[in-house]
Amino acid sequence: MPDDDFKDYIKKTIQPMRPYVLGEDLDAQGISVWNGDDLGAGGMIAVNPKDPADRWYVGKKFFEENYIIWEGQ
């Protein structure tokens, strides 16, 4: 598929997340980590609200560039 077929999208839903705890064993908890991510302070753990077993790590830089806290709670 050509690159010019890409369009910009934003999510319609909120994304539940919690802070990553340094040293936390994500593999034992079934949390997916992209092999290009460095686990560290400022990282977050995201969860699919429709499937609580579906969890993944979000690196600090990606989180800071792409997310803001939702104040509607």
PDB file with one MODEL, atoms N, CA, C and O in Angstrom:
MODEL        1
ATOM      1  N   MET A   1       0.844  -1.166   0.000  1.00  0.00           N
ATOM      2  CA  MET A   1       0.000   0.000   0.000  1.00  0.00           C
ATOM      3  C   MET A   1       0.898   1.240   0.000  1.00  0.00           C
ATOM      4  O   MET A   1       1.810   1.337   0.821  1.00  0.00           O
ATOM      5  N   PRO A   2       0.657   2.160  -0.884  1.00  0.00           N
ATOM      6  CA  PRO A   2       1.494   3.365  -0.954  1.00  0.00           C
ATOM      7  C   PRO A   2       1.347   4.249   0.286  1.00  0.00           C
ATOM      8  O   PRO A   2       0.284   4.295   0.905  1.00  0.00           O
ATOM      9  N   ASP A   3       2.426   4.948   0.636  1.00  0.00           N
ATOM     10  CA  ASP A   3       2.411   5.829   1.806  1.00  0.00           C
ATOM     11  C   ASP A   3       1.397   6.953   1.690  1.00  0.00           C
ATOM     12  O   ASP A   3       0.911   7.444   2.710  1.00  0.00           O
ATOM     13  N   ASP A   4       1.064   7.376   0.474  1.00  0.00           N
ATOM     14  CA  ASP A   4       0.116   8.484   0.332  1.00  0.00           C
ATOM     15  C   ASP A   4      -1.327   8.065   0.620  1.00  0.00           C
ATOM     16  O   ASP A   4      -2.227   8.903   0.582  1.00  0.00           O
ATOM     17  N   ASP A   5      -1.558   6.791   0.904  1.00  0.00           N
ATOM     18  CA  ASP A   5      -2.881   6.319   1.301  1.00  0.00           C
ATOM     19  C   ASP A   5      -3.146   6.514   2.795  1.00  0.00           C
ATOM     20  O   ASP A   5      -4.269   6.312   3.257  1.00  0.00           O
ATOM     21  N   PHE A   6      -2.123   6.903   3.545  1.00  0.00           N
ATOM     22  CA  PHE A   6      -2.288   7.109   4.977  1.00  0.00           C
ATOM     23  C   PHE A   6      -3.044   8.403   5.234  1.00  0.00           C
ATOM     24  O   PHE A   6      -2.840   9.405   4.549  1.00  0.00           O
ATOM     25  N   LYS A   7      -3.919   8.364   6.230  1.00  0.00           N
ATOM     26  CA  LYS A   7      -4.657   9.539   6.664  1.00  0.00           C
ATOM     27  C   LYS A   7      -4.490   9.660   8.173  1.00  0.00           C
ATOM     28  O   LYS A   7      -4.157   8.680   8.839  1.00  0.00           O
ATOM     29  N   ASP A   8      -4.717  10.845   8.716  1.00  0.00           N
ATOM     30  CA  ASP A   8      -4.594  11.064  10.156  1.00  0.00           C
ATOM     31  C   ASP A   8      -5.908  10.708  10.858  1.00  0.00           C
ATOM     32  O   ASP A   8      -6.991  11.098  10.422  1.00  0.00           O
ATOM     33  N   TYR A   9      -5.785   9.964  11.946  1.00  0.00           N
ATOM     34  CA  TYR A   9      -6.933   9.554  12.753  1.00  0.00           C
ATOM     35  C   TYR A   9      -6.648   9.851  14.210  1.00  0.00           C
ATOM     36  O   TYR A   9      -5.494   9.857  14.638  1.00  0.00           O
ATOM     37  N   ILE A  10      -7.697  10.096  14.968  1.00  0.00           N
ATOM     38  CA  ILE A  10      -7.591  10.185  16.422  1.00  0.00           C
ATOM     39  C   ILE A  10      -8.582   9.192  17.015  1.00  0.00           C
ATOM     40  O   ILE A  10      -9.573   8.829  16.381  1.00  0.00           O
ATOM     41  N   LYS A  11      -8.301   8.762  18.237  1.00  0.00           N
ATOM     42  CA  LYS A  11      -9.184   7.810  18.898  1.00  0.00           C
ATOM     43  C   LYS A  11     -10.455   8.486  19.381  1.00  0.00           C
ATOM     44  O   LYS A  11     -10.443   9.664  19.739  1.00  0.00           O
ATOM     45  N   LYS A  12     -11.546   7.741  19.389  1.00  0.00           N
ATOM     46  CA  LYS A  12     -12.833   8.222  19.887  1.00  0.00           C
ATOM     47  C   LYS A  12     -13.015   7.923  21.371  1.00  0.00           C
ATOM     48  O   LYS A  12     -13.943   8.432  21.999  1.00  0.00           O
ATOM     49  N   THR A  13     -12.149   7.117  21.921  1.00  0.00           N
ATOM     50  CA  THR A  13     -12.314   6.675  23.309  1.00  0.00           C
ATOM     51  C   THR A  13     -11.122   7.107  24.156  1.00  0.00           C
ATOM     52  O   THR A  13     -10.079   7.504  23.637  1.00  0.00           O
ATOM     53  N   ILE A  14     -11.301   7.023  25.455  1.00  0.00           N
ATOM     54  CA  ILE A  14     -10.190   7.265  26.362  1.00  0.00           C
ATOM     55  C   ILE A  14      -9.338   6.002  26.433  1.00  0.00           C
ATOM     56  O   ILE A  14      -9.792   4.923  26.052  1.00  0.00           O
ATOM     57  N   GLN A  15      -8.114   6.129  26.917  1.00  0.00           N
ATOM     58  CA  GLN A  15      -7.213   4.985  27.052  1.00  0.00           C
ATOM     59  C   GLN A  15      -6.804   4.848  28.510  1.00  0.00           C
ATOM     60  O   GLN A  15      -5.992   5.635  28.996  1.00  0.00           O
ATOM     61  N   PRO A  16      -7.357   3.856  29.225  1.00  0.00           N
ATOM     62  CA  PRO A  16      -6.932   3.658  30.610  1.00  0.00           C
ATOM     63  C   PRO A  16      -5.459   3.251  30.674  1.00  0.00           C
ATOM     64  O   PRO A  16      -5.013   2.371  29.938  1.00  0.00           O
ATOM     65  N   MET A  17      -4.717   3.904  31.563  1.00  0.00           N
ATOM     66  CA  MET A  17      -3.293   3.615  31.760  1.00  0.00           C
ATOM     67  C   MET A  17      -2.930   3.796  33.219  1.00  0.00           C
ATOM     68  O   MET A  17      -3.637   4.458  33.979  1.00  0.00           O
ATOM     69  N   ARG A  18      -1.822   3.198  33.592  1.00  0.00           N
ATOM     70  CA  ARG A  18      -1.245   3.408  34.914  1.00  0.00           C
ATOM     71  C   ARG A  18       0.266   3.506  34.745  1.00  0.00           C
ATOM     72  O   ARG A  18       0.809   3.012  33.757  1.00  0.00           O
ATOM     73  N   PRO A  19       0.948   4.133  35.693  1.00  0.00           N
ATOM     74  CA  PRO A  19       2.406   4.235  35.581  1.00  0.00           C
ATOM     75  C   PRO A  19       3.089   2.872  35.674  1.00  0.00           C
ATOM     76  O   PRO A  19       2.651   1.991  36.415  1.00  0.00           O
ATOM     77  N   TYR A  20       4.153   2.720  34.919  1.00  0.00           N
ATOM     78  CA  TYR A  20       5.036   1.560  35.023  1.00  0.00           C
ATOM     79  C   TYR A  20       5.875   1.717  36.290  1.00  0.00           C
ATOM     80  O   TYR A  20       6.366   2.807  36.581  1.00  0.00           O
ATOM     81  N   VAL A  21       6.038   0.633  37.040  1.00  0.00           N
ATOM     82  CA  VAL A  21       6.849   0.638  38.252  1.00  0.00           C
ATOM     83  C   VAL A  21       8.208   0.041  37.904  1.00  0.00           C
ATOM     84  O   VAL A  21       8.290  -1.099  37.445  1.00  0.00           O
ATOM     85  N   LEU A  22       9.280   0.814  38.122  1.00  0.00           N
ATOM     86  CA  LEU A  22      10.621   0.332  37.795  1.00  0.00           C
ATOM     87  C   LEU A  22      10.878  -1.045  38.388  1.00  0.00           C
ATOM     88  O   LEU A  22      10.625  -1.283  39.569  1.00  0.00           O
ATOM     89  N   GLY A  23      11.389  -1.956  37.545  1.00  0.00           N
ATOM     90  CA  GLY A  23      11.695  -3.309  37.987  1.00  0.00           C
ATOM     91  C   GLY A  23      10.526  -4.273  37.916  1.00  0.00           C
ATOM     92  O   GLY A  23      10.699  -5.470  38.149  1.00  0.00           O
ATOM     93  N   GLU A  24       9.359  -3.783  37.605  1.00  0.00           N
ATOM     94  CA  GLU A  24       8.148  -4.607  37.509  1.00  0.00           C
ATOM     95  C   GLU A  24       8.338  -5.675  36.422  1.00  0.00           C
ATOM     96  O   GLU A  24       8.845  -5.369  35.343  1.00  0.00           O
ATOM     97  N   ASP A  25       7.940  -6.911  36.693  1.00  0.00           N
ATOM     98  CA  ASP A  25       8.072  -8.010  35.733  1.00  0.00           C
ATOM     99  C   ASP A  25       6.851  -8.033  34.818  1.00  0.00           C
ATOM    100  O   ASP A  25       5.834  -8.646  35.141  1.00  0.00           O
ATOM    101  N   LEU A  26       6.962  -7.364  33.682  1.00  0.00           N
ATOM    102  CA  LEU A  26       5.834  -7.253  32.767  1.00  0.00           C
ATOM    103  C   LEU A  26       5.525  -8.582  32.088  1.00  0.00           C
ATOM    104  O   LEU A  26       4.360  -8.901  31.847  1.00  0.00           O
ATOM    105  N   ASP A  27       6.547  -9.347  31.783  1.00  0.00           N
ATOM    106  CA  ASP A  27       6.342 -10.638  31.130  1.00  0.00           C
ATOM    107  C   ASP A  27       5.485 -11.559  31.997  1.00  0.00           C
ATOM    108  O   ASP A  27       4.598 -12.246  31.492  1.00  0.00           O
ATOM    109  N   ALA A  28       5.754 -11.569  33.293  1.00  0.00           N
ATOM    110  CA  ALA A  28       4.991 -12.418  34.217  1.00  0.00           C
ATOM    111  C   ALA A  28       3.532 -11.993  34.298  1.00  0.00           C
ATOM    112  O   ALA A  28       2.666 -12.799  34.641  1.00  0.00           O
ATOM    113  N   GLN A  29       3.255 -10.725  33.981  1.00  0.00           N
ATOM    114  CA  GLN A  29       1.885 -10.212  34.026  1.00  0.00           C
ATOM    115  C   GLN A  29       1.210 -10.267  32.659  1.00  0.00           C
ATOM    116  O   GLN A  29       0.057  -9.858  32.520  1.00  0.00           O
ATOM    117  N   GLY A  30       1.919 -10.769  31.650  1.00  0.00           N
ATOM    118  CA  GLY A  30       1.341 -10.869  30.311  1.00  0.00           C
ATOM    119  C   GLY A  30       1.225  -9.521  29.610  1.00  0.00           C
ATOM    120  O   GLY A  30       0.378  -9.350  28.733  1.00  0.00           O
ATOM    121  N   ILE A  31       2.066  -8.570  29.987  1.00  0.00           N
ATOM    122  CA  ILE A  31       2.036  -7.237  29.381  1.00  0.00           C
ATOM    123  C   ILE A  31       2.999  -7.204  28.207  1.00  0.00           C
ATOM    124  O   ILE A  31       4.186  -7.492  28.360  1.00  0.00           O
ATOM    125  N   SER A  32       2.486  -6.854  27.038  1.00  0.00           N
ATOM    126  CA  SER A  32       3.298  -6.813  25.822  1.00  0.00           C
ATOM    127  C   SER A  32       4.235  -5.611  25.839  1.00  0.00           C
ATOM    128  O   SER A  32       3.864  -4.515  26.259  1.00  0.00           O
ATOM    129  N   VAL A  33       5.463  -5.846  25.370  1.00  0.00           N
ATOM    130  CA  VAL A  33       6.452  -4.775  25.241  1.00  0.00           C
ATOM    131  C   VAL A  33       7.069  -4.881  23.855  1.00  0.00           C
ATOM    132  O   VAL A  33       7.607  -5.927  23.490  1.00  0.00           O
ATOM    133  N   TRP A  34       6.995  -3.806  23.083  1.00  0.00           N
ATOM    134  CA  TRP A  34       7.635  -3.766  21.773  1.00  0.00           C
ATOM    135  C   TRP A  34       9.134  -3.836  21.996  1.00  0.00           C
ATOM    136  O   TRP A  34       9.657  -3.149  22.873  1.00  0.00           O
ATOM    137  N   ASN A  35       9.843  -4.659  21.214  1.00  0.00           N
ATOM    138  CA  ASN A  35      11.268  -4.862  21.472  1.00  0.00           C
ATOM    139  C   ASN A  35      12.106  -3.611  21.221  1.00  0.00           C
ATOM    140  O   ASN A  35      13.299  -3.622  21.526  1.00  0.00           O
ATOM    141  N   GLY A  36      11.541  -2.541  20.683  1.00  0.00           N
ATOM    142  CA  GLY A  36      12.259  -1.283  20.522  1.00  0.00           C
ATOM    143  C   GLY A  36      12.089  -0.349  21.700  1.00  0.00           C
ATOM    144  O   GLY A  36      12.722   0.706  21.744  1.00  0.00           O
ATOM    145  N   ASP A  37      11.242  -0.715  22.662  1.00  0.00           N
ATOM    146  CA  ASP A  37      11.002   0.122  23.840  1.00  0.00           C
ATOM    147  C   ASP A  37      12.037  -0.140  24.922  1.00  0.00           C
ATOM    148  O   ASP A  37      12.478  -1.272  25.122  1.00  0.00           O
ATOM    149  N   ASP A  38      12.415   0.922  25.610  1.00  0.00           N
ATOM    150  CA  ASP A  38      13.258   0.805  26.796  1.00  0.00           C
ATOM    151  C   ASP A  38      12.369   1.021  28.006  1.00  0.00           C
ATOM    152  O   ASP A  38      11.738   2.069  28.145  1.00  0.00           O
ATOM    153  N   LEU A  39      12.321   0.021  28.883  1.00  0.00           N
ATOM    154  CA  LEU A  39      11.534   0.158  30.104  1.00  0.00           C
ATOM    155  C   LEU A  39      12.207   1.189  30.994  1.00  0.00           C
ATOM    156  O   LEU A  39      13.413   1.125  31.233  1.00  0.00           O
ATOM    157  N   GLY A  40      11.431   2.122  31.476  1.00  0.00           N
ATOM    158  CA  GLY A  40      12.026   3.124  32.344  1.00  0.00           C
ATOM    159  C   GLY A  40      10.993   4.011  32.991  1.00  0.00           C
ATOM    160  O   GLY A  40       9.793   3.902  32.741  1.00  0.00           O
ATOM    161  N   ALA A  41      11.503   4.908  33.846  1.00  0.00           N
ATOM    162  CA  ALA A  41      10.645   5.859  34.540  1.00  0.00           C
ATOM    163  C   ALA A  41       9.873   6.681  33.528  1.00  0.00           C
ATOM    164  O   ALA A  41      10.424   7.108  32.514  1.00  0.00           O
ATOM    165  N   GLY A  42       8.604   6.902  33.801  1.00  0.00           N
ATOM    166  CA  GLY A  42       7.751   7.681  32.905  1.00  0.00           C
ATOM    167  C   GLY A  42       6.973   6.836  31.927  1.00  0.00           C
ATOM    168  O   GLY A  42       6.073   7.341  31.257  1.00  0.00           O
ATOM    169  N   GLY A  43       7.299   5.546  31.827  1.00  0.00           N
ATOM    170  CA  GLY A  43       6.537   4.646  30.972  1.00  0.00           C
ATOM    171  C   GLY A  43       5.183   4.347  31.598  1.00  0.00           C
ATOM    172  O   GLY A  43       4.980   4.538  32.797  1.00  0.00           O
ATOM    173  N   MET A  44       4.272   3.881  30.778  1.00  0.00           N
ATOM    174  CA  MET A  44       2.914   3.606  31.250  1.00  0.00           C
ATOM    175  C   MET A  44       2.484   2.207  30.823  1.00  0.00           C
ATOM    176  O   MET A  44       3.013   1.650  29.860  1.00  0.00           O
ATOM    177  N   ILE A  45       1.530   1.651  31.540  1.00  0.00           N
ATOM    178  CA  ILE A  45       0.907   0.386  31.178  1.00  0.00           C
ATOM    179  C   ILE A  45      -0.517   0.709  30.740  1.00  0.00           C
ATOM    180  O   ILE A  45      -1.300   1.265  31.509  1.00  0.00           O
ATOM    181  N   ALA A  46      -0.844   0.356  29.499  1.00  0.00           N
ATOM    182  CA  ALA A  46      -2.181   0.586  28.958  1.00  0.00           C
ATOM    183  C   ALA A  46      -2.977  -0.708  29.034  1.00  0.00           C
ATOM    184  O   ALA A  46      -2.416  -1.803  28.988  1.00  0.00           O
ATOM    185  N   VAL A  47      -4.296  -0.565  29.151  1.00  0.00           N
ATOM    186  CA  VAL A  47      -5.182  -1.719  29.204  1.00  0.00           C
ATOM    187  C   VAL A  47      -6.372  -1.474  28.270  1.00  0.00           C
ATOM    188  O   VAL A  47      -6.906  -0.368  28.197  1.00  0.00           O
ATOM    189  N   ASN A  48      -6.763  -2.509  27.577  1.00  0.00           N
ATOM    190  CA  ASN A  48      -7.943  -2.464  26.718  1.00  0.00           C
ATOM    191  C   ASN A  48      -9.169  -2.559  27.626  1.00  0.00           C
ATOM    192  O   ASN A  48      -9.356  -3.583  28.284  1.00  0.00           O
ATOM    193  N   PRO A  49     -10.014  -1.517  27.681  1.00  0.00           N
ATOM    194  CA  PRO A  49     -11.157  -1.557  28.598  1.00  0.00           C
ATOM    195  C   PRO A  49     -12.169  -2.646  28.270  1.00  0.00           C
ATOM    196  O   PRO A  49     -12.972  -3.018  29.126  1.00  0.00           O
ATOM    197  N   LYS A  50     -12.144  -3.159  27.050  1.00  0.00           N
ATOM    198  CA  LYS A  50     -13.075  -4.235  26.673  1.00  0.00           C
ATOM    199  C   LYS A  50     -12.473  -5.617  26.889  1.00  0.00           C
ATOM    200  O   LYS A  50     -13.180  -6.622  26.814  1.00  0.00           O
ATOM    201  N   ASP A  51     -11.170  -5.672  27.156  1.00  0.00           N
ATOM    202  CA  ASP A  51     -10.481  -6.937  27.407  1.00  0.00           C
ATOM    203  C   ASP A  51      -9.356  -6.681  28.402  1.00  0.00           C
ATOM    204  O   ASP A  51      -8.230  -6.407  27.988  1.00  0.00           O
ATOM    205  N   PRO A  52      -9.629  -6.762  29.703  1.00  0.00           N
ATOM    206  CA  PRO A  52      -8.634  -6.432  30.720  1.00  0.00           C
ATOM    207  C   PRO A  52      -7.345  -7.250  30.647  1.00  0.00           C
ATOM    208  O   PRO A  52      -6.328  -6.837  31.205  1.00  0.00           O
ATOM    209  N   ALA A  53      -7.365  -8.394  29.976  1.00  0.00           N
ATOM    210  CA  ALA A  53      -6.145  -9.198  29.828  1.00  0.00           C
ATOM    211  C   ALA A  53      -5.218  -8.623  28.754  1.00  0.00           C
ATOM    212  O   ALA A  53      -4.046  -8.996  28.688  1.00  0.00           O
ATOM    213  N   ASP A  54      -5.730  -7.722  27.914  1.00  0.00           N
ATOM    214  CA  ASP A  54      -4.956  -7.113  26.837  1.00  0.00           C
ATOM    215  C   ASP A  54      -4.278  -5.859  27.378  1.00  0.00           C
ATOM    216  O   ASP A  54      -4.902  -4.806  27.507  1.00  0.00           O
ATOM    217  N   ARG A  55      -2.986  -5.989  27.692  1.00  0.00           N
ATOM    218  CA  ARG A  55      -2.219  -4.888  28.287  1.00  0.00           C
ATOM    219  C   ARG A  55      -0.901  -4.729  27.541  1.00  0.00           C
ATOM    220  O   ARG A  55      -0.348  -5.699  27.022  1.00  0.00           O
ATOM    221  N   TRP A  56      -0.404  -3.496  27.492  1.00  0.00           N
ATOM    222  CA  TRP A  56       0.847  -3.255  26.791  1.00  0.00           C
ATOM    223  C   TRP A  56       1.575  -2.065  27.408  1.00  0.00           C
ATOM    224  O   TRP A  56       0.972  -1.198  28.041  1.00  0.00           O
ATOM    225  N   TYR A  57       2.882  -2.054  27.203  1.00  0.00           N
ATOM    226  CA  TYR A  57       3.736  -0.988  27.711  1.00  0.00           C
ATOM    227  C   TYR A  57       3.783   0.153  26.702  1.00  0.00           C
ATOM    228  O   TYR A  57       3.877  -0.076  25.496  1.00  0.00           O
ATOM    229  N   VAL A  58       3.717   1.377  27.203  1.00  0.00           N
ATOM    230  CA  VAL A  58       3.829   2.586  26.385  1.00  0.00           C
ATOM    231  C   VAL A  58       5.040   3.355  26.903  1.00  0.00           C
ATOM    232  O   VAL A  58       5.055   3.793  28.053  1.00  0.00           O
ATOM    233  N   GLY A  59       6.052   3.519  26.055  1.00  0.00           N
ATOM    234  CA  GLY A  59       7.267   4.223  26.454  1.00  0.00           C
ATOM    235  C   GLY A  59       7.013   5.685  26.789  1.00  0.00           C
ATOM    236  O   GLY A  59       6.066   6.291  26.289  1.00  0.00           O
ATOM    237  N   LYS A  60       7.868   6.247  27.642  1.00  0.00           N
ATOM    238  CA  LYS A  60       7.731   7.622  28.123  1.00  0.00           C
ATOM    239  C   LYS A  60       7.636   8.620  26.973  1.00  0.00           C
ATOM    240  O   LYS A  60       6.738   9.462  26.963  1.00  0.00           O
ATOM    241  N   LYS A  61       8.540   8.541  26.012  1.00  0.00           N
ATOM    242  CA  LYS A  61       8.560   9.516  24.920  1.00  0.00           C
ATOM    243  C   LYS A  61       7.267   9.448  24.102  1.00  0.00           C
ATOM    244  O   LYS A  61       6.661  10.477  23.805  1.00  0.00           O
ATOM    245  N   PHE A  62       6.848   8.228  23.739  1.00  0.00           N
ATOM    246  CA  PHE A  62       5.608   8.070  22.970  1.00  0.00           C
ATOM    247  C   PHE A  62       4.419   8.586  23.773  1.00  0.00           C
ATOM    248  O   PHE A  62       3.548   9.271  23.236  1.00  0.00           O
ATOM    249  N   PHE A  63       4.387   8.254  25.060  1.00  0.00           N
ATOM    250  CA  PHE A  63       3.298   8.715  25.922  1.00  0.00           C
ATOM    251  C   PHE A  63       3.252  10.242  25.948  1.00  0.00           C
ATOM    252  O   PHE A  63       2.194  10.835  25.738  1.00  0.00           O
ATOM    253  N   GLU A  64       4.384  10.871  26.202  1.00  0.00           N
ATOM    254  CA  GLU A  64       4.420  12.331  26.309  1.00  0.00           C
ATOM    255  C   GLU A  64       4.046  13.021  24.996  1.00  0.00           C
ATOM    256  O   GLU A  64       3.456  14.101  25.010  1.00  0.00           O
ATOM    257  N   GLU A  65       4.385  12.404  23.867  1.00  0.00           N
ATOM    258  CA  GLU A  65       4.086  12.998  22.558  1.00  0.00           C
ATOM    259  C   GLU A  65       2.650  12.777  22.103  1.00  0.00           C
ATOM    260  O   GLU A  65       2.159  13.499  21.235  1.00  0.00           O
ATOM    261  N   ASN A  66       1.965  11.776  22.685  1.00  0.00           N
ATOM    262  CA  ASN A  66       0.677  11.376  22.131  1.00  0.00           C
ATOM    263  C   ASN A  66      -0.513  11.369  23.085  1.00  0.00           C
ATOM    264  O   ASN A  66      -1.653  11.211  22.649  1.00  0.00           O
ATOM    265  N   TYR A  67      -0.262  11.537  24.376  1.00  0.00           N
ATOM    266  CA  TYR A  67      -1.364  11.442  25.329  1.00  0.00           C
ATOM    267  C   TYR A  67      -1.404  12.650  26.260  1.00  0.00           C
ATOM    268  O   TYR A  67      -0.379  13.251  26.580  1.00  0.00           O
ATOM    269  N   ILE A  68      -2.609  12.981  26.680  1.00  0.00           N
ATOM    270  CA  ILE A  68      -2.837  13.950  27.744  1.00  0.00           C
ATOM    271  C   ILE A  68      -3.830  13.304  28.704  1.00  0.00           C
ATOM    272  O   ILE A  68      -4.630  12.460  28.300  1.00  0.00           O
ATOM    273  N   ILE A  69      -3.778  13.695  29.959  1.00  0.00           N
ATOM    274  CA  ILE A  69      -4.709  13.109  30.924  1.00  0.00           C
ATOM    275  C   ILE A  69      -6.105  13.658  30.679  1.00  0.00           C
ATOM    276  O   ILE A  69      -6.283  14.849  30.423  1.00  0.00           O
ATOM    277  N   TRP A  70      -7.074  12.790  30.760  1.00  0.00           N
ATOM    278  CA  TRP A  70      -8.475  13.183  30.562  1.00  0.00           C
ATOM    279  C   TRP A  70      -9.011  13.675  31.901  1.00  0.00           C
ATOM    280  O   TRP A  70      -8.969  12.949  32.894  1.00  0.00           O
ATOM    281  N   GLU A  71      -9.503  14.880  31.929  1.00  0.00           N
ATOM    282  CA  GLU A  71      -9.970  15.501  33.174  1.00  0.00           C
ATOM    283  C   GLU A  71     -11.465  15.267  33.402  1.00  0.00           C
ATOM    284  O   GLU A  71     -12.030  15.817  34.347  1.00  0.00           O
ATOM    285  N   GLY A  72     -12.099  14.481  32.577  1.00  0.00           N
ATOM    286  CA  GLY A  72     -13.545  14.274  32.674  1.00  0.00           C
ATOM    287  C   GLY A  72     -13.965  13.250  33.704  1.00  0.00           C
ATOM    288  O   GLY A  72     -15.147  12.914  33.780  1.00  0.00           O
ATOM    289  N   GLN A  73     -13.045  12.742  34.498  1.00  0.00           N
ATOM    290  CA  GLN A  73     -13.384  11.690  35.453  1.00  0.00           C
ATOM    291  C   GLN A  73     -14.079  12.234  36.665  1.00  0.00           C
ATOM    292  O   GLN A  73     -14.432  11.474  37.567  1.00  0.00           O
TER     293      GLN A  73
ENDMDL
END
